[in-house]
Amino acid sequence: MSVQVQTKEAFVSPSGLTEEMLPPPHKSWNMVLGELNEAQRDAILESLNDDEAISACGDWFFSARREQMPPIWNWFIWLIMAGRGFGKTWTGSHWLVNEHVEGRAKNSGIVAATSSDLRKYCLEGSSGILSLAPNSFRPIHQPSNTRLVWPDGAITLLFTSEEPERLRGPNLDKAWCDELAAWRRLEDTWTMLQMCMRLGSQPQLVVTTTPRPKATLRNLLDRRDVDVAVTAGSTHDNVQNLAGRFVQEVIAQYSGTKLERQEIYGELLDEFEGALWNYSILDRFRVPEVPNTTRLVVAVDPAISSDEGADLTGIVVAALGENKHGYILGDHSLRASPERWATKVVGLYNEFKASLVVAEKNQGGEMVEATIHAIDKDVNVSLVHASKAKVTRAEPIAAFYEQGRVHHVGTHKDLEDQMCLFLPGEIKKSPDRVDALVWGLTELMANANQTAPRLRSL
């Protein structure tokens, strides 16, 4: 049986949008309105009745830039792959809200990387569904049922990439996938979701993501203009809506570096030449759960200040398996005062029944150990001194990864991004998470034949 694939030209937009209705590139109709002189603006506003004026003020159609508006052909998947701060979440959220307001969605779904991301960004954040939906058509969140219920009775089911099995069975007509490239069980979750998109005559799926070298993204790009619409975008496209501090710290941090193409301009790059790690290796040796272990440590790269803009305190939990392989169980890095990060470290030490806390003493010296012991004097602490450069310390650990001797248990997005962006001379900020990982694995892998007991004070 042959399959007839519709081309872009054969599709008709279900939204009814036409080219004439779209604003100029990189602008919204509100921006265009703001560029008119006072007389021109007054003439347009006076042509609207009160209801139309009120509707225009709150309608995403007027505030969305052209790149944030749905392509006008009947795509199956709309891939929005853009740099940081482009407004990807805002776009995905508004699209799904609009599909429900217009009655085109009756049984939709949202898939996020983690349950925390789902709640903080897709639902409750400033760009989340519950914030952007109009007061007259705002859904009710039912956390116990992991769903949203809209005023007309339509349902939005809520999923995460941590549990792809939950996608077995539901029928969806619309779906929004947030930060797909950061999904923990990407292939399993994506495959299951495709099987759900079978409700209605025109099911559609929006993907909003920062690019990372993933086969799933490559496959979507191969389907461009067949059934996948692709929107690429830059941080600069939305600079007028970004805080000055964000522009200063993020754009300036990557400006002129190799990473600028991915992080700012949203290009999908295979790997970064010169980086000690790459996503392919991390994915190849990733495991869903940790096997039996012989030793576990909490590794800390401490920050002395908790001021805004200060370095994070890198906190990574690592274990040594019976097979002498290293396992990364979690990244718990945070920006906090010494007392607060020490409390976090002690909590992890007890939770995981660790044998040791290994911490760099270059920052703060003996204060690091004293701060931890002020919380719990029984914690076994080993202070290490950074006598070698960061790259020199990291190279042996990167070699263990290449040999398949280190495995990440699940996905640790922020840590892995920092690892794969670890380019000597390119990053101006301290790689706090990576430093903690290197200290932990150095302790475990260099002492693989030791099984140091967990020490307790009498």
HELIX and SHEET records of a PDB file:
HELIX    1   1 LYS A    8  ALA A   10  5                                   3    
HELIX    2   2 GLU A   19  MET A   21  5                                   3    
HELIX    3   3 TRP A   29  GLU A   35  1                                   7    
HELIX    4   4 GLU A   38  GLU A   46  1                                   9    
HELIX    5   5 ASP A   50  GLY A   58  1                                   9    
HELIX    6   6 TRP A   60  SER A   63  1                                   4    
HELIX    7   7 ARG A   66  GLN A   68  5                                   3    
HELIX    8   8 LYS A   88  VAL A  101  1                                  14    
HELIX    9   9 SER A  115  ASP A  117  1                                   3    
HELIX   10  10 LEU A  118  LEU A  123  3                                   6    
HELIX   11  11 ILE A  129  LEU A  132  1                                   4    
HELIX   12  12 ASN A  135  PHE A  137  5                                   3    
HELIX   13  13 PRO A  143  ASN A  145  5                                   3    
HELIX   14  14 PRO A  164  LEU A  167  5                                   4    
HELIX   15  15 LEU A  180  ALA A  182  5                                   3    
HELIX   16  16 LEU A  186  CYS A  196  1                                  11    
HELIX   17  17 ALA A  215  ASP A  222  1                                   8    
HELIX   18  18 THR A  235  ASN A  241  5                                   7    
HELIX   19  19 GLY A  244  PHE A  246  1                                   3    
HELIX   20  20 VAL A  247  ILE A  251  3                                   5    
HELIX   21  21 ALA A  252  TYR A  254  1                                   3    
HELIX   22  22 GLU A  260  GLU A  263  1                                   4    
HELIX   23  23 TYR A  279  ARG A  284  1                                   6    
HELIX   24  24 PRO A  338  GLU A  351  1                                  14    
HELIX   25  25 GLU A  366  ILE A  375  1                                  10    
HELIX   26  26 LYS A  390  GLU A  402  1                                  13    
HELIX   27  27 LYS A  413  CYS A  420  1                                   8    
HELIX   28  28 ASP A  432  ALA A  446  1                                  15    
SHEET    1   A 8 ILE A 140  GLN A 142  0                                        
SHEET    2   A 8 ARG A 147  VAL A 149 -1                                        
SHEET    3   A 8 ILE A 155  THR A 160 -1                                        
SHEET    4   A 8 ASN A 107  ALA A 112  1                                        
SHEET    5   A 8 LYS A 174  ASP A 178  1                                        
SHEET    6   A 8 GLN A 204  THR A 209  1                                        
SHEET    7   A 8 ILE A  77  ALA A  82  1                                        
SHEET    8   A 8 VAL A 228  GLY A 233  1                                        
SHEET    1   B 6 VAL A 381  VAL A 384  0                                        
SHEET    2   B 6 LEU A 356  GLU A 360  1                                        
SHEET    3   B 6 THR A 293  ASP A 301  1                                        
SHEET    4   B 6 GLY A 314  GLY A 321 -1                                        
SHEET    5   B 6 GLY A 326  ASP A 331 -1                                        
SHEET    6   B 6 VAL A 406  HIS A 408  1                                        
END                                                                             
